[in-house]
Amino acid sequence: MSSHQDQHTARQGRTLALVVAGTMLVWMAAQWVGPRLGLPVRYVFLFDFAALAAFVWAIVVAFRIWRTNRHDNER
């Protein structure tokens, strides 16, 4: 694997980690703040679905990183 590909994979991994950690923090904050502000339940579900979408994206990216690394190691 070239240095450029290693840097690209590392950048993808860092982005993945930041998205997962950020999503979890925002979701937890929304769960805590929502009832205190008196938000309707449908807005709380909106945060839940946004978090699920971010986690699905993270799984897809993690799978692509894994598959790329596996393919490059087979060469």
All heavy atoms as a GROMACS GRO file, in nm:
protein
  610
    1MET      N    1   0.085  -0.116   0.000
    1MET     CA    2   0.000   0.000   0.000
    1MET      C    3   0.090   0.124   0.000
    1MET      O    4   0.189   0.129   0.071
    1MET     CB    5  -0.090  -0.002   0.124
    1MET     CG    6  -0.205   0.092   0.113
    1MET     SD    7  -0.312   0.103   0.258
    1MET     CE    8  -0.375  -0.061   0.279
    2SER      N    9   0.057   0.222  -0.078
    2SER     CA   10   0.138   0.342  -0.087
    2SER      C   11   0.112   0.434   0.032
    2SER      O   12   0.014   0.420   0.105
    2SER     CB   13   0.109   0.415  -0.217
    2SER     OG   14  -0.018   0.475  -0.212
    3SER      N   15   0.203   0.527   0.047
    3SER     CA   16   0.191   0.623   0.156
    3SER      C   17   0.063   0.706   0.143
    3SER      O   18  -0.002   0.737   0.242
    3SER     CB   19   0.313   0.713   0.159
    3SER     OG   20   0.299   0.813   0.255
    4HIS      N   21   0.029   0.742   0.018
    4HIS     CA   22  -0.093   0.820  -0.005
    4HIS      C   23  -0.217   0.741   0.037
    4HIS      O   24  -0.308   0.796   0.100
    4HIS     CB   25  -0.103   0.860  -0.152
    4HIS     CG   26  -0.228   0.935  -0.187
    4HIS    ND1   27  -0.252   1.062  -0.140
    4HIS    CD2   28  -0.336   0.899  -0.259
    4HIS    CE1   29  -0.371   1.102  -0.184
    4HIS    NE2   30  -0.424   1.004  -0.257
    5GLN      N   31  -0.220   0.613   0.004
    5GLN     CA   32  -0.334   0.530   0.042
    5GLN      C   33  -0.340   0.512   0.194
    5GLN      O   34  -0.450   0.511   0.252
    5GLN     CB   35  -0.325   0.393  -0.026
    5GLN     CG   36  -0.354   0.398  -0.174
    5GLN     CD   37  -0.329   0.264  -0.241
    5GLN    OE1   38  -0.246   0.186  -0.196
    5GLN    NE2   39  -0.401   0.240  -0.349
    6ASP      N   40  -0.224   0.499   0.258
    6ASP     CA   41  -0.221   0.489   0.404
    6ASP      C   42  -0.276   0.614   0.469
    6ASP      O   43  -0.354   0.608   0.565
    6ASP     CB   44  -0.078   0.466   0.454
    6ASP     CG   45  -0.026   0.327   0.424
    6ASP    OD1   46  -0.109   0.236   0.401
    6ASP    OD2   47   0.097   0.309   0.425
    7GLN      N   48  -0.238   0.730   0.416
    7GLN     CA   49  -0.288   0.856   0.470
    7GLN      C   50  -0.438   0.870   0.450
    7GLN      O   51  -0.509   0.917   0.538
    7GLN     CB   52  -0.215   0.974   0.406
    7GLN     CG   53  -0.071   0.987   0.449
    7GLN     CD   54   0.000   1.098   0.375
    7GLN    OE1   55  -0.054   1.157   0.283
    7GLN    NE2   56   0.124   1.126   0.415
    8HIS      N   57  -0.485   0.827   0.332
    8HIS     CA   58  -0.628   0.834   0.303
    8HIS      C   59  -0.707   0.742   0.397
    8HIS      O   60  -0.811   0.782   0.452
    8HIS     CB   61  -0.654   0.796   0.157
    8HIS     CG   62  -0.798   0.803   0.118
    8HIS    ND1   63  -0.866   0.922   0.108
    8HIS    CD2   64  -0.887   0.706   0.088
    8HIS    CE1   65  -0.991   0.897   0.073
    8HIS    NE2   66  -1.006   0.766   0.060
    9THR      N   67  -0.657   0.623   0.420
    9THR     CA   68  -0.723   0.528   0.510
    9THR      C   69  -0.723   0.581   0.653
    9THR      O   70  -0.823   0.571   0.724
    9THR     CB   71  -0.654   0.391   0.503
    9THR    OG1   72  -0.660   0.343   0.369
    9THR    CG2   73  -0.721   0.291   0.596
   10ALA      N   74  -0.611   0.640   0.695
   10ALA     CA   75  -0.604   0.696   0.830
   10ALA      C   76  -0.701   0.812   0.845
   10ALA      O   77  -0.768   0.825   0.949
   10ALA     CB   78  -0.462   0.743   0.860
   11ARG      N   79  -0.714   0.896   0.743
   11ARG     CA   80  -0.807   1.008   0.747
   11ARG      C   81  -0.951   0.957   0.755
   11ARG      O   82  -1.033   1.010   0.830
   11ARG     CB   83  -0.787   1.099   0.625
   11ARG     CG   84  -0.866   1.226   0.631
   11ARG     CD   85  -0.829   1.328   0.524
   11ARG     NE   86  -0.812   1.273   0.391
   11ARG     CZ   87  -0.694   1.263   0.328
   11ARG    NH1   88  -0.582   1.303   0.386
   11ARG    NH2   89  -0.687   1.212   0.206
   12GLN      N   90  -0.982   0.853   0.679
   12GLN     CA   91  -1.116   0.794   0.685
   12GLN      C   92  -1.144   0.738   0.824
   12GLN      O   93  -1.255   0.752   0.876
   12GLN     CB   94  -1.130   0.684   0.581
   12GLN     CG   95  -1.152   0.731   0.441
   12GLN     CD   96  -1.170   0.614   0.346
   12GLN    OE1   97  -1.114   0.507   0.364
   12GLN    NE2   98  -1.250   0.636   0.244
   13GLY      N   99  -1.045   0.673   0.883
   13GLY     CA  100  -1.062   0.617   1.017
   13GLY      C  101  -1.085   0.725   1.122
   13GLY      O  102  -1.169   0.710   1.211
   14ARG      N  103  -1.011   0.836   1.111
   14ARG     CA  104  -1.031   0.946   1.205
   14ARG      C  105  -1.169   1.008   1.188
   14ARG      O  106  -1.237   1.038   1.286
   14ARG     CB  107  -0.922   1.052   1.186
   14ARG     CG  108  -0.788   1.012   1.244
   14ARG     CD  109  -0.692   1.129   1.244
   14ARG     NE  110  -0.666   1.181   1.112
   14ARG     CZ  111  -0.568   1.141   1.030
   14ARG    NH1  112  -0.488   1.043   1.070
   14ARG    NH2  113  -0.551   1.196   0.912
   15THR      N  114  -1.211   1.026   1.063
   15THR     CA  115  -1.344   1.080   1.037
   15THR      C  116  -1.451   0.988   1.093
   15THR      O  117  -1.547   1.034   1.156
   15THR     CB  118  -1.365   1.100   0.886
   15THR    OG1  119  -1.264   1.187   0.835
   15THR    CG2  120  -1.502   1.158   0.857
   16LEU      N  121  -1.434   0.860   1.072
   16LEU     CA  122  -1.528   0.762   1.125
   16LEU      C  123  -1.537   0.772   1.277
   16LEU      O  124  -1.646   0.775   1.333
   16LEU     CB  125  -1.483   0.621   1.083
   16LEU     CG  126  -1.561   0.504   1.137
   16LEU    CD1  127  -1.703   0.505   1.083
   16LEU    CD2  128  -1.491   0.374   1.100
   17ALA      N  129  -1.423   0.778   1.344
   17ALA     CA  130  -1.422   0.786   1.490
   17ALA      C  131  -1.489   0.914   1.539
   17ALA      O  132  -1.566   0.912   1.636
   17ALA     CB  133  -1.278   0.780   1.541
   18LEU      N  134  -1.462   1.026   1.472
   18LEU     CA  135  -1.523   1.153   1.512
   18LEU      C  136  -1.675   1.151   1.492
   18LEU      O  137  -1.750   1.203   1.576
   18LEU     CB  138  -1.461   1.268   1.434
   18LEU     CG  139  -1.319   1.305   1.474
   18LEU    CD1  140  -1.262   1.409   1.377
   18LEU    CD2  141  -1.314   1.356   1.616
   19VAL      N  142  -1.720   1.092   1.383
   19VAL     CA  143  -1.864   1.085   1.357
   19VAL      C  144  -1.934   0.999   1.461
   19VAL      O  145  -2.038   1.037   1.515
   19VAL     CB  146  -1.893   1.035   1.214
   19VAL    CG1  147  -2.039   0.998   1.196
   19VAL    CG2  148  -1.852   1.139   1.112
   20VAL      N  149  -1.876   0.885   1.494
   20VAL     CA  150  -1.938   0.796   1.592
   20VAL      C  151  -1.941   0.863   1.729
   20VAL      O  152  -2.046   0.866   1.796
   20VAL     CB  153  -1.865   0.661   1.598
   20VAL    CG1  154  -1.910   0.579   1.718
   20VAL    CG2  155  -1.887   0.583   1.470
   21ALA      N  156  -1.828   0.920   1.771
   21ALA     CA  157  -1.824   0.985   1.902
   21ALA      C  158  -1.915   1.108   1.907
   21ALA      O  159  -1.989   1.128   2.004
   21ALA     CB  160  -1.680   1.026   1.936
   22GLY      N  161  -1.911   1.188   1.803
   22GLY     CA  162  -1.996   1.308   1.799
   22GLY      C  163  -2.143   1.275   1.795
   22GLY      O  164  -2.224   1.339   1.864
   23THR      N  165  -2.179   1.173   1.718
   23THR     CA  166  -2.318   1.132   1.711
   23THR      C  167  -2.368   1.085   1.847
   23THR      O  168  -2.478   1.122   1.890
   23THR     CB  169  -2.336   1.019   1.608
   23THR    OG1  170  -2.297   1.068   1.480
   23THR    CG2  171  -2.477   0.968   1.603
   24MET      N  172  -2.286   1.009   1.915
   24MET     CA  173  -2.327   0.958   2.045
   24MET      C  174  -2.344   1.072   2.145
   24MET      O  175  -2.442   1.075   2.221
   24MET     CB  176  -2.222   0.858   2.096
   24MET     CG  177  -2.270   0.771   2.206
   24MET     SD  178  -2.400   0.665   2.143
   24MET     CE  179  -2.500   0.653   2.288
   25LEU      N  180  -2.252   1.168   2.144
   25LEU     CA  181  -2.263   1.281   2.237
   25LEU      C  182  -2.385   1.368   2.207
   25LEU      O  183  -2.458   1.408   2.299
   25LEU     CB  184  -2.136   1.366   2.231
   25LEU     CG  185  -2.011   1.302   2.291
   25LEU    CD1  186  -1.889   1.390   2.265
   25LEU    CD2  187  -2.029   1.278   2.440
   26VAL      N  188  -2.408   1.396   2.079
   26VAL     CA  189  -2.525   1.478   2.042
   26VAL      C  190  -2.654   1.405   2.075
   26VAL      O  191  -2.749   1.464   2.127
   26VAL     CB  192  -2.519   1.517   1.893
   26VAL    CG1  193  -2.649   1.579   1.846
   26VAL    CG2  194  -2.403   1.611   1.868
   27TRP      N  195  -2.657   1.275   2.048
   27TRP     CA  196  -2.778   1.198   2.077
   27TRP      C  197  -2.807   1.196   2.228
   27TRP      O  198  -2.921   1.214   2.271
   27TRP     CB  199  -2.764   1.055   2.025
   27TRP     CG  200  -2.884   0.971   2.054
   27TRP    CD1  201  -3.002   0.970   1.988
   27TRP    CD2  202  -2.896   0.876   2.161
   27TRP    NE1  203  -3.088   0.880   2.048
   27TRP    CE2  204  -3.025   0.822   2.153
   27TRP    CE3  205  -2.810   0.834   2.262
   27TRP    CZ2  206  -3.070   0.726   2.244
   27TRP    CZ3  207  -2.855   0.739   2.352
   27TRP    CH2  208  -2.984   0.686   2.341
   28MET      N  209  -2.701   1.174   2.308
   28MET     CA  210  -2.720   1.172   2.453
   28MET      C  211  -2.766   1.309   2.504
   28MET      O  212  -2.853   1.318   2.590
   28MET     CB  213  -2.591   1.129   2.522
   28MET     CG  214  -2.563   0.981   2.507
   28MET     SD  215  -2.402   0.925   2.567
   28MET     CE  216  -2.386   1.004   2.723
   29ALA      N  217  -2.709   1.416   2.449
   29ALA     CA  218  -2.750   1.550   2.489
   29ALA      C  219  -2.895   1.576   2.451
   29ALA      O  220  -2.971   1.634   2.529
   29ALA     CB  221  -2.658   1.654   2.424
   30ALA      N  222  -2.934   1.531   2.331
   30ALA     CA  223  -3.072   1.550   2.287
   30ALA      C  224  -3.169   1.473   2.376
   30ALA      O  225  -3.278   1.522   2.407
   30ALA     CB  226  -3.088   1.506   2.142
   31GLN      N  227  -3.130   1.354   2.420
   31GLN     CA  228  -3.215   1.276   2.509
   31GLN      C  229  -3.229   1.341   2.646
   31GLN      O  230  -3.331   1.328   2.712
   31GLN     CB  231  -3.159   1.134   2.525
   31GLN     CG  232  -3.156   1.054   2.397
   31GLN     CD  233  -3.294   1.035   2.337
   31GLN    OE1  234  -3.389   1.002   2.405
   31GLN    NE2  235  -3.304   1.059   2.208
   32TRP      N  236  -3.127   1.410   2.688
   32TRP     CA  237  -3.130   1.476   2.818
   32TRP      C  238  -3.205   1.610   2.810
   32TRP      O  239  -3.284   1.643   2.899
   32TRP     CB  240  -2.988   1.497   2.867
   32TRP     CG  241  -2.979   1.553   3.005
   32TRP    CD1  242  -3.000   1.487   3.122
   32TRP    CD2  243  -2.950   1.688   3.040
   32TRP    NE1  244  -2.984   1.572   3.228
   32TRP    CE2  245  -2.953   1.697   3.180
   32TRP    CE3  246  -2.920   1.802   2.966
   32TRP    CZ2  247  -2.928   1.815   3.248
   32TRP    CZ3  248  -2.894   1.919   3.035
   32TRP    CH2  249  -2.899   1.925   3.173
   33VAL      N  250  -3.180   1.687   2.703
   33VAL     CA  251  -3.237   1.822   2.691
   33VAL      C  252  -3.383   1.817   2.645
   33VAL      O  253  -3.463   1.901   2.688
   33VAL     CB  254  -3.152   1.907   2.593
   33VAL    CG1  255  -3.220   2.037   2.560
   33VAL    CG2  256  -3.015   1.932   2.652
   34GLY      N  257  -3.417   1.723   2.560
   34GLY     CA  258  -3.551   1.716   2.503
   34GLY      C  259  -3.664   1.725   2.605
   34GLY      O  260  -3.749   1.813   2.595
   35PRO      N  261  -3.667   1.638   2.704
   35PRO     CA  262  -3.776   1.644   2.802
   35PRO      C  263  -3.773   1.771   2.887
   35PRO      O  264  -3.878   1.822   2.926
   35PRO     CB  265  -3.752   1.521   2.891
   35PRO     CG  266  -3.666   1.431   2.811
   35PRO     CD  267  -3.585   1.518   2.720
   36ARG      N  268  -3.654   1.823   2.912
   36ARG     CA  269  -3.644   1.944   2.994
   36ARG      C  270  -3.696   2.067   2.922
   36ARG      O  271  -3.741   2.162   2.985
   36ARG     CB  272  -3.499   1.965   3.038
   36ARG     CG  273  -3.462   1.868   3.150
   36ARG     CD  274  -3.313   1.851   3.164
   36ARG     NE  275  -3.280   1.757   3.269
   36ARG     CZ  276  -3.290   1.626   3.259
   36ARG    NH1  277  -3.337   1.571   3.151
   36ARG    NH2  278  -3.254   1.547   3.359
   37LEU      N  279  -3.688   2.066   2.788
   37LEU     CA  280  -3.742   2.177   2.710
   37LEU      C  281  -3.888   2.155   2.672
   37LEU      O  282  -3.951   2.242   2.612
   37LEU     CB  283  -3.659   2.198   2.582
   37LEU     CG  284  -3.515   2.244   2.600
   37LEU    CD1  285  -3.447   2.255   2.466
   37LEU    CD2  286  -3.510   2.376   2.675
   38GLY      N  287  -3.936   2.037   2.701
   38GLY     CA  288  -4.075   2.005   2.668
   38GLY      C  289  -4.096   1.979   2.520
   38GLY      O  290  -4.204   2.003   2.468
   39LEU      N  291  -3.991   1.929   2.452
   39LEU     CA  292  -4.004   1.898   2.309
   39LEU      C  293  -4.102   1.782   2.289
   39LEU      O  294  -4.103   1.686   2.368
   39LEU     CB  295  -3.869   1.858   2.250
   39LEU     CG  296  -3.766   1.970   2.233
   39LEU    CD1  297  -3.635   1.911   2.180
   39LEU    CD2  298  -3.816   2.076   2.140
   40PRO      N  299  -4.182   1.791   2.185
   40PRO     CA  300  -4.271   1.678   2.155
   40PRO      C  301  -4.189   1.552   2.122
   40PRO      O  302  -4.075   1.561   2.077
   40PRO     CB  303  -4.349   1.725   2.032
   40PRO     CG  304  -4.334   1.872   2.030
   40PRO     CD  305  -4.204   1.902   2.096
   41VAL      N  306  -4.250   1.439   2.144
   41VAL     CA  307  -4.182   1.311   2.122
   41VAL      C  308  -4.136   1.296   1.977
   41VAL      O  309  -4.031   1.237   1.951
   41VAL     CB  310  -4.274   1.194   2.163
   41VAL    CG1  311  -4.211   1.060   2.132
   41VAL    CG2  312  -4.309   1.204   2.310
   42ARG      N  313  -4.208   1.353   1.883
   42ARG     CA  314  -4.170   1.337   1.742
   42ARG      C  315  -4.036   1.402   1.714
   42ARG      O  316  -3.961   1.355   1.628
   42ARG     CB  317  -4.277   1.390   1.650
   42ARG     CG  318  -4.301   1.536   1.660
   42ARG     CD  319  -4.411   1.577   1.566
   42ARG     NE  320  -4.443   1.717   1.586
   42ARG     CZ  321  -4.526   1.783   1.511
   42ARG    NH1  322  -4.588   1.720   1.414
   42ARG    NH2  323  -4.549   1.909   1.534
   43TYR      N  324  -3.999   1.507   1.787
   43TYR     CA  325  -3.867   1.568   1.769
   43TYR      C  326  -3.758   1.481   1.830
   43TYR      O  327  -3.646   1.474   1.779
   43TYR     CB  328  -3.862   1.708   1.828
   43TYR     CG  329  -3.946   1.806   1.751
   43TYR    CD1  330  -4.053   1.870   1.812
   43TYR    CD2  331  -3.920   1.833   1.617
   43TYR    CE1  332  -4.132   1.959   1.742
   43TYR    CE2  333  -3.998   1.922   1.547
   43TYR     CZ  334  -4.104   1.984   1.609
   43TYR     OH  335  -4.181   2.072   1.538
   44VAL      N  336  -3.790   1.415   1.938
   44VAL     CA  337  -3.694   1.322   1.999
   44VAL      C  338  -3.668   1.206   1.903
   44VAL      O  339  -3.555   1.163   1.886
   44VAL     CB  340  -3.744   1.274   2.136
   44VAL    CG1  341  -3.649   1.172   2.196
   44VAL    CG2  342  -3.763   1.392   2.231
   45PHE      N  343  -3.774   1.158   1.839
   45PHE     CA  344  -3.757   1.052   1.739
   45PHE      C  345  -3.674   1.100   1.620
   45PHE      O  346  -3.601   1.024   1.559
   45PHE     CB  347  -3.892   0.998   1.691
   45PHE     CG  348  -3.952   0.896   1.782
   45PHE    CD1  349  -4.078   0.915   1.835
   45PHE    CD2  350  -3.883   0.782   1.815
   45PHE    CE1  351  -4.134   0.822   1.919
   45PHE    CE2  352  -3.937   0.687   1.899
   45PHE     CZ  353  -4.063   0.707   1.952
   46LEU      N  354  -3.685   1.226   1.586
   46LEU     CA  355  -3.604   1.282   1.479
   46LEU      C  356  -3.456   1.271   1.512
   46LEU      O  357  -3.374   1.234   1.427
   46LEU     CB  358  -3.644   1.428   1.454
   46LEU     CG  359  -3.574   1.498   1.340
   46LEU    CD1  360  -3.608   1.431   1.207
   46LEU    CD2  361  -3.615   1.645   1.337
   47PHE      N  362  -3.419   1.302   1.637
   47PHE     CA  363  -3.280   1.285   1.681
   47PHE      C  364  -3.240   1.137   1.676
   47PHE      O  365  -3.126   1.104   1.638
   47PHE     CB  366  -3.260   1.339   1.822
   47PHE     CG  367  -3.255   1.489   1.828
   47PHE    CD1  368  -3.354   1.560   1.892
   47PHE    CD2  369  -3.149   1.558   1.771
   47PHE    CE1  370  -3.350   1.698   1.899
   47PHE    CE2  371  -3.142   1.695   1.777
   47PHE     CZ  372  -3.243   1.766   1.840
   48ASP      N  373  -3.331   1.049   1.715
   48ASP     CA  374  -3.301   0.906   1.709
   48ASP      C  375  -3.273   0.860   1.567
   48ASP      O  376  -3.176   0.788   1.542
   48ASP     CB  377  -3.417   0.825   1.767
   48ASP     CG  378  -3.435   0.843   1.916
   48ASP    OD1  379  -3.340   0.891   1.982
   48ASP    OD2  380  -3.543   0.808   1.967
   49PHE      N  381  -3.357   0.903   1.474
   49PHE     CA  382  -3.338   0.862   1.334
   49PHE      C  383  -3.211   0.922   1.274
   49PHE      O  384  -3.143   0.858   1.195
   49PHE     CB  385  -3.460   0.895   1.250
   49PHE     CG  386  -3.578   0.808   1.280
   49PHE    CD1  387  -3.702   0.864   1.302
   49PHE    CD2  388  -3.566   0.671   1.288
   49PHE    CE1  389  -3.812   0.784   1.330
   49PHE    CE2  390  -3.673   0.590   1.317
   49PHE     CZ  391  -3.797   0.646   1.339
   50ALA      N  392  -3.179   1.045   1.312
   50ALA     CA  393  -3.055   1.107   1.265
   50ALA      C  394  -2.934   1.029   1.318
   50ALA      O  395  -2.837   1.006   1.244
   50ALA     CB  396  -3.049   1.252   1.308
   51ALA      N  397  -2.940   0.988   1.443
   51ALA     CA  398  -2.831   0.910   1.500
   51ALA      C  399  -2.821   0.774   1.430
   51ALA      O  400  -2.710   0.728   1.400
   51ALA     CB  401  -2.852   0.890   1.650
   52LEU      N  402  -2.934   0.711   1.404
   52LEU     CA  403  -2.931   0.583   1.332
   52LEU      C  404  -2.870   0.600   1.192
   52LEU      O  405  -2.792   0.515   1.148
   52LEU     CB  406  -3.072   0.525   1.321
   52LEU     CG  407  -3.126   0.460   1.447
   52LEU    CD1  408  -3.272   0.423   1.427
   52LEU    CD2  409  -3.045   0.338   1.483
   53ALA      N  410  -2.905   0.707   1.124
   53ALA     CA  411  -2.848   0.732   0.991
   53ALA      C  412  -2.698   0.749   1.000
   53ALA      O  413  -2.623   0.696   0.916
   53ALA     CB  414  -2.913   0.854   0.929
   54ALA      N  415  -2.650   0.821   1.100
   54ALA     CA  416  -2.506   0.841   1.116
   54ALA      C  417  -2.436   0.708   1.147
   54ALA      O  418  -2.327   0.681   1.095
   54ALA     CB  419  -2.479   0.942   1.227
   55PHE      N  420  -2.500   0.624   1.228
   55PHE     CA  421  -2.439   0.495   1.260
   55PHE      C  422  -2.440   0.401   1.139
   55PHE      O  423  -2.344   0.325   1.119
   55PHE     CB  424  -2.508   0.430   1.380
   55PHE     CG  425  -2.475   0.498   1.510
   55PHE    CD1  426  -2.575   0.526   1.601
   55PHE    CD2  427  -2.346   0.534   1.543
   55PHE    CE1  428  -2.547   0.589   1.721
   55PHE    CE2  429  -2.315   0.596   1.662
   55PHE     CZ  430  -2.416   0.624   1.752
   56VAL      N  431  -2.542   0.406   1.058
   56VAL     CA  432  -2.544   0.324   0.935
   56VAL      C  433  -2.432   0.371   0.843
   56VAL      O  434  -2.359   0.289   0.786
   56VAL     CB  435  -2.682   0.330   0.866
   56VAL    CG1  436  -2.675   0.274   0.726
   56VAL    CG2  437  -2.785   0.256   0.949
   57TRP      N  438  -2.416   0.502   0.830
   57TRP     CA  439  -2.307   0.556   0.748
   57TRP      C  440  -2.173   0.507   0.803
   57TRP      O  441  -2.085   0.466   0.726
   57TRP     CB  442  -2.311   0.709   0.748
   57TRP     CG  443  -2.197   0.770   0.675
   57TRP    CD1  444  -2.190   0.796   0.542
   57TRP    CD2  445  -2.072   0.812   0.731
   57TRP    NE1  446  -2.068   0.851   0.512
   57TRP    CE2  447  -1.994   0.863   0.626
   57TRP    CE3  448  -2.020   0.812   0.861
   57TRP    CZ2  449  -1.865   0.912   0.647
   57TRP    CZ3  450  -1.892   0.860   0.881
   57TRP    CH2  451  -1.816   0.910   0.775
   58ALA      N  452  -2.157   0.509   0.935
   58ALA     CA  453  -2.032   0.466   0.997
   58ALA      C  454  -2.005   0.318   0.970
   58ALA      O  455  -1.890   0.279   0.944
   58ALA     CB  456  -2.036   0.492   1.147
   59ILE      N  457  -2.108   0.236   0.975
   59ILE     CA  458  -2.089   0.093   0.946
   59ILE      C  459  -2.046   0.073   0.801
   59ILE      O  460  -1.956  -0.008   0.773
   59ILE     CB  461  -2.218   0.014   0.979
   59ILE    CG1  462  -2.238   0.008   1.129
   59ILE    CG2  463  -2.213  -0.126   0.920
   59ILE    CD1  464  -2.373  -0.046   1.171
   60VAL      N  465  -2.107   0.146   0.710
   60VAL     CA  466  -2.070   0.134   0.568
   60VAL      C  467  -1.926   0.176   0.547
   60VAL      O  468  -1.848   0.108   0.478
   60VAL     CB  469  -2.167   0.217   0.480
   60VAL    CG1  470  -2.116   0.227   0.337
   60VAL    CG2  471  -2.306   0.156   0.484
   61VAL      N  472  -1.886   0.287   0.606
   61VAL     CA  473  -1.748   0.335   0.591
   61VAL      C  474  -1.650   0.237   0.655
   61VAL      O  475  -1.545   0.207   0.598
   61VAL     CB  476  -1.732   0.477   0.649
   61VAL    CG1  477  -1.587   0.518   0.656
   61VAL    CG2  478  -1.811   0.576   0.566
   62ALA      N  479  -1.682   0.186   0.773
   62ALA     CA  480  -1.594   0.089   0.839
   62ALA      C  481  -1.580  -0.036   0.754
   62ALA      O  482  -1.469  -0.092   0.741
   62ALA     CB  483  -1.649   0.054   0.976
   63PHE      N  484  -1.687  -0.083   0.694
   63PHE     CA  485  -1.680  -0.200   0.607
   63PHE      C  486  -1.592  -0.171   0.485
   63PHE      O  487  -1.513  -0.256   0.445
   63PHE     CB  488  -1.820  -0.242   0.563
   63PHE     CG  489  -1.822  -0.361   0.473
   63PHE    CD1  490  -1.796  -0.487   0.522
   63PHE    CD2  491  -1.846  -0.346   0.337
   63PHE    CE1  492  -1.796  -0.598   0.439
   63PHE    CE2  493  -1.846  -0.455   0.253
   63PHE     CZ  494  -1.821  -0.582   0.304
   64ARG      N  495  -1.606  -0.052   0.426
   64ARG     CA  496  -1.524  -0.017   0.310
   64ARG      C  497  -1.376  -0.010   0.347
   64ARG      O  498  -1.291  -0.056   0.271
   64ARG     CB  499  -1.570   0.115   0.252
   64ARG     CG  500  -1.704   0.105   0.181
   64ARG     CD  501  -1.749   0.236   0.126
   64ARG     NE  502  -1.655   0.281   0.023
   64ARG     CZ  503  -1.644   0.405  -0.019
   64ARG    NH1  504  -1.722   0.499   0.032
   64ARG    NH2  505  -1.558   0.438  -0.111
   65ILE      N  506  -1.344   0.045   0.466
   65ILE     CA  507  -1.204   0.050   0.511
   65ILE      C  508  -1.152  -0.091   0.531
   65ILE      O  509  -1.041  -0.124   0.487
   65ILE     CB  510  -1.193   0.133   0.641
   65ILE    CG1  511  -1.220   0.280   0.614
   65ILE    CG2  512  -1.054   0.116   0.703
   65ILE    CD1  513  -1.233   0.364   0.741
   66TRP      N  514  -1.230  -0.174   0.596
   66TRP     CA  515  -1.188  -0.312   0.621
   66TRP      C  516  -1.166  -0.387   0.490
   66TRP      O  517  -1.066  -0.457   0.473
   66TRP     CB  518  -1.295  -0.382   0.706
   66TRP     CG  519  -1.271  -0.529   0.722
   66TRP    CD1  520  -1.179  -0.589   0.802
   66TRP    CD2  521  -1.340  -0.633   0.653
   66TRP    NE1  522  -1.187  -0.725   0.789
   66TRP    CE2  523  -1.286  -0.756   0.698
   66TRP    CE3  524  -1.443  -0.636   0.560
   66TRP    CZ2  525  -1.331  -0.877   0.651
   66TRP    CZ3  526  -1.488  -0.757   0.514
   66TRP    CH2  527  -1.432  -0.876   0.560
   67ARG      N  528  -1.260  -0.370   0.396
   67ARG     CA  529  -1.250  -0.441   0.269
   67ARG      C  530  -1.128  -0.392   0.189
   67ARG      O  531  -1.057  -0.473   0.130
   67ARG     CB  532  -1.377  -0.420   0.189
   67ARG     CG  533  -1.387  -0.511   0.068
   67ARG     CD  534  -1.516  -0.495  -0.003
   67ARG     NE  535  -1.518  -0.360  -0.064
   67ARG     CZ  536  -1.619  -0.308  -0.128
   67ARG    NH1  537  -1.732  -0.373  -0.135
   67ARG    NH2  538  -1.612  -0.189  -0.180
   68THR      N  539  -1.102  -0.263   0.191
   68THR     CA  540  -0.986  -0.208   0.120
   68THR      C  541  -0.857  -0.262   0.181
   68THR      O  542  -0.766  -0.303   0.108
   68THR     CB  543  -0.987  -0.054   0.126
   68THR    OG1  544  -1.106  -0.007   0.064
   68THR    CG2  545  -0.868   0.004   0.054
   69ASN      N  546  -0.847  -0.261   0.313
   69ASN     CA  547  -0.727  -0.312   0.378
   69ASN      C  548  -0.708  -0.462   0.352
   69ASN      O  549  -0.596  -0.508   0.330
   69ASN     CB  550  -0.731  -0.286   0.529
   69ASN     CG  551  -0.705  -0.142   0.562
   69ASN    OD1  552  -0.648  -0.068   0.482
   69ASN    ND2  553  -0.749  -0.100   0.678
   70ARG      N  554  -0.815  -0.534   0.353
   70ARG     CA  555  -0.808  -0.678   0.328
   70ARG      C  556  -0.764  -0.704   0.184
   70ARG      O  557  -0.679  -0.790   0.159
   70ARG     CB  558  -0.945  -0.741   0.355
   70ARG     CG  559  -0.945  -0.889   0.342
   70ARG     CD  560  -1.079  -0.944   0.383
   70ARG     NE  561  -1.084  -1.085   0.351
   70ARG     CZ  562  -1.193  -1.151   0.323
   70ARG    NH1  563  -1.308  -1.089   0.326
   70ARG    NH2  564  -1.189  -1.278   0.294
   71HIS      N  565  -0.819  -0.628   0.091
   71HIS     CA  566  -0.782  -0.644  -0.049
   71HIS      C  567  -0.635  -0.608  -0.072
   71HIS      O  568  -0.564  -0.677  -0.145
   71HIS     CB  569  -0.872  -0.557  -0.138
   71HIS     CG  570  -0.845  -0.570  -0.283
   71HIS    ND1  571  -0.749  -0.497  -0.346
   71HIS    CD2  572  -0.903  -0.648  -0.379
   71HIS    CE1  573  -0.745  -0.528  -0.474
   71HIS    NE2  574  -0.839  -0.620  -0.496
   72ASP      N  575  -0.588  -0.501  -0.009
   72ASP     CA  576  -0.449  -0.459  -0.027
   72ASP      C  577  -0.352  -0.557   0.038
   72ASP      O  578  -0.240  -0.574  -0.011
   72ASP     CB  579  -0.428  -0.318   0.030
   72ASP     CG  580  -0.496  -0.212  -0.055
   72ASP    OD1  581  -0.526  -0.240  -0.174
   72ASP    OD2  582  -0.521  -0.102  -0.003
   73ASN      N  583  -0.391  -0.622   0.147
   73ASN     CA  584  -0.304  -0.718   0.214
   73ASN      C  585  -0.295  -0.849   0.136
   73ASN      O  586  -0.200  -0.924   0.155
   73ASN     CB  587  -0.351  -0.744   0.356
   73ASN     CG  588  -0.326  -0.627   0.447
   73ASN    OD1  589  -0.240  -0.542   0.419
   73ASN    ND2  590  -0.403  -0.618   0.553
   74GLU      N  591  -0.392  -0.878   0.051
   74GLU     CA  592  -0.389  -1.001  -0.027
   74GLU      C  593  -0.294  -0.992  -0.144
   74GLU      O  594  -0.255  -1.092  -0.200
   74GLU     CB  595  -0.530  -1.035  -0.076
   74GLU     CG  596  -0.622  -1.084   0.032
   74GLU     CD  597  -0.762  -1.113  -0.018
   74GLU    OE1  598  -0.790  -1.088  -0.139
   74GLU    OE2  599  -0.845  -1.158   0.062
   75ARG      N  600  -0.257  -0.871  -0.181
   75ARG     CA  601  -0.167  -0.854  -0.297
   75ARG      C  602  -0.028  -0.893  -0.264
   75ARG      O  603   0.038  -0.889  -0.180
   75ARG     CB  604  -0.169  -0.709  -0.344
   75ARG     CG  605  -0.296  -0.675  -0.410
   75ARG     CD  606  -0.288  -0.536  -0.461
   75ARG     NE  607  -0.418  -0.498  -0.518
   75ARG     CZ  608  -0.442  -0.380  -0.569
   75ARG    NH1  609  -0.350  -0.291  -0.574
   75ARG    NH2  610  -0.559  -0.353  -0.617
   0.00000   0.00000   0.00000
